[in-house]
Amino acid sequence: MAYVGLTNVSISQGGAADFLYATYAALTSASWVTLGSGLGAINQYSSSGSLITGSVSFNSNNAWVRMREPGGVGGREYILQRSDAATKAIIKYSRSDGFVSGSPAAAVAPTTGVSGDGQIIVGTGTDASPVSTIICGGSGYVQAIASTTATNGTYGFWTFQYAAATGVIGGIFCTEGVAPGSTADTDGDPSWRLRATDSNFWNSNGAAISWWNKYNLAGESYITGGQFATFTLSNSAFSPQFYYISGPGPVGQDPYGGKTGFYPLMVGKNGVYPKGYTSGISQGTTLQNLLDVFNISSAEPRIAVNIGTVSALALFVIPWVPNIIPSV
């Protein structure tokens, strides 16, 4: 596994433009392919390549870019689009149909068509008629990390924004494959997505996590409103229930090497069969300062990213770029 990205980006273009550009740059570093772009109000459009040269390229109403993960036709695609507000954006996802339809232009992103699999991950509405929403705060720093190696066939990436001096998360968007063995072999999309605009993204009132259930099989549906949770059987009728992680408690360092341990989280939703376990985001066993980095010189560094329910302390970590110290 190798992690690359664009780190320590000081927000200068209002927030959304910086967030989207850092994501674009991280994906490009991980060999994602740009399949089209538009510079919005600047009125420049490319049907096959990139016009993006920096955060300023996204700092135009409705500027967008279409990205496909390594591997060619049929791979996962994302549309990254700034809206007409400095902190708002639209992010759309396609598992395999691709954003090959619609009437793309400088300020109009393509769609996956009438029967396509396009889903709105950041924003509301539909693939054909999306409505933007806040993606991050308008100040501080953006960090974007991408994996050059697929996990369960999925190339993960993680982008987050936080306030200077405090490190408090103001926006996060990521995707990663579920851990191998934690979902069925017939799962056509063993991946999940997270977006949130607060530091309690691990809970976020159940509104942040989404995934395909039975993709390209009978009864397929795109699940929203998921969360990181524990799974149990109720005492009555043995019905499965999910419980929010509602106040993580540290259990200390491991008794063997005296180090913090990291464990995967279950991705699921009450009343829906669990998707599987995380492969990048994990829960630590000790409380840490925000932006603490673990194993910084190794191939698998991690960075503490949320406050949970304890002010200025963190229990959750995501992948990080080796040998980089985060700006505060």
GINOR-V639210 format. One record per backbone hydrogen bond with DSSP energy under -0.5 kcal/mol. CO is the residue of the C=O (numbers start at 1). NH is the residue of the N-H. E is the energy in kcal/mol with one decimal. If there is no record, write none. Layout:
# GINOR-V639210
CO/NH/E
CO/NH/E
This chain:
# GINOR-V639210
2/148/-2.6
4/146/-3.0
5/7/-0.5
6/144/-2.1
8/10/-0.7
9/11/-0.5
9/142/-2.1
15/19/-2.7
16/20/-2.9
17/21/-2.3
18/22/-2.4
19/23/-1.9
20/24/-2.8
21/25/-3.1
22/26/-2.3
23/27/-2.5
24/28/-2.5
25/29/-2.1
26/30/-1.2
27/32/-2.7
28/31/-1.7
33/35/-0.5
33/68/-2.4
36/66/-2.7
37/46/-2.9
38/64/-2.5
39/42/-1.9
40/43/-2.4
44/39/-2.9
46/37/-2.3
54/57/-1.6
54/58/-0.6
55/58/-1.0
55/59/-0.7
58/60/-1.7
60/63/-2.2
61/41/-0.7
63/82/-2.2
64/38/-2.3
65/80/-2.3
66/35/-2.6
66/36/-0.6
67/78/-2.4
68/33/-2.8
69/72/-0.7
72/75/-1.5
76/69/-2.5
77/94/-2.4
78/67/-2.8
78/80/-0.5
79/81/-0.6
79/92/-1.8
80/65/-1.5
81/90/-3.0
83/62/-1.0
85/83/-0.5
85/88/-1.1
86/16/-2.6
86/17/-0.6
87/135/-2.9
87/136/-1.0
88/83/-1.7
89/133/-1.9
90/81/-2.5
91/121/-2.9
91/122/-1.7
92/79/-2.0
93/119/-2.5
94/77/-2.6
98/100/-1.7
101/111/-2.0
105/108/-1.1
106/40/-2.8
108/105/-2.4
111/101/-2.9
113/116/-1.3
119/93/-2.7
119/121/-0.6
121/123/-0.6
122/91/-1.8
124/131/-2.8
129/126/-1.1
131/124/-2.7
133/89/-2.5
140/11/-2.4
141/162/-2.2
142/9/-2.3
143/160/-2.5
144/6/-1.3
145/158/-3.0
146/4/-2.6
150/152/-0.5
151/154/-1.5
154/151/-3.0
154/156/-0.9
156/147/-2.6
157/175/-2.2
158/145/-3.0
159/173/-2.7
160/143/-2.7
161/170/-3.1
161/171/-1.2
162/141/-2.3
163/167/-2.5
164/166/-1.5
168/163/-2.0
171/161/-2.7
172/196/-2.0
173/159/-2.8
174/194/-2.6
175/157/-2.0
176/192/-1.9
179/182/-2.2
184/187/-1.6
189/191/-2.5
190/178/-2.3
192/176/-1.6
193/210/-2.2
194/174/-2.3
196/172/-2.6
198/201/-0.6
199/308/-0.7
200/203/-2.0
200/204/-2.3
202/228/-1.0
203/206/-2.9
204/207/-2.0
208/195/-1.4
209/226/-2.6
210/193/-2.6
211/223/-3.0
212/214/-0.5
213/221/-2.0
214/217/-2.2
217/220/-1.5
221/213/-3.1
221/223/-0.7
223/211/-1.9
226/208/-0.5
226/209/-1.3
227/268/-2.0
228/245/-1.1
229/266/-0.6
230/243/-1.7
232/241/-2.2
234/238/-0.5
235/237/-0.5
236/239/-1.1
239/234/-2.2
241/232/-1.9
243/230/-1.8
244/246/-1.2
254/258/-1.3
259/254/-3.2
261/285/-1.1
263/283/-2.9
265/278/-2.5
266/229/-1.8
266/268/-0.6
267/275/-2.1
267/276/-1.2
268/227/-2.6
269/272/-2.4
272/269/-0.7
276/267/-3.2
277/179/-3.1
281/265/-0.5
282/317/-2.4
283/263/-2.2
285/251/-1.4
285/252/-2.4
288/314/-2.9
289/292/-1.8
292/304/-2.7
294/302/-1.7
295/298/-1.9
296/323/-3.0
301/320/-1.5
302/294/-3.0
303/318/-1.8
304/291/-2.4
307/310/-2.0
309/311/-0.6
310/313/-2.0
312/290/-0.7
314/288/-2.3
315/284/-4.3
316/305/-2.2
316/306/-0.6
317/282/-2.2
318/303/-2.4
321/324/-1.1
324/326/-0.6
328/165/-2.9
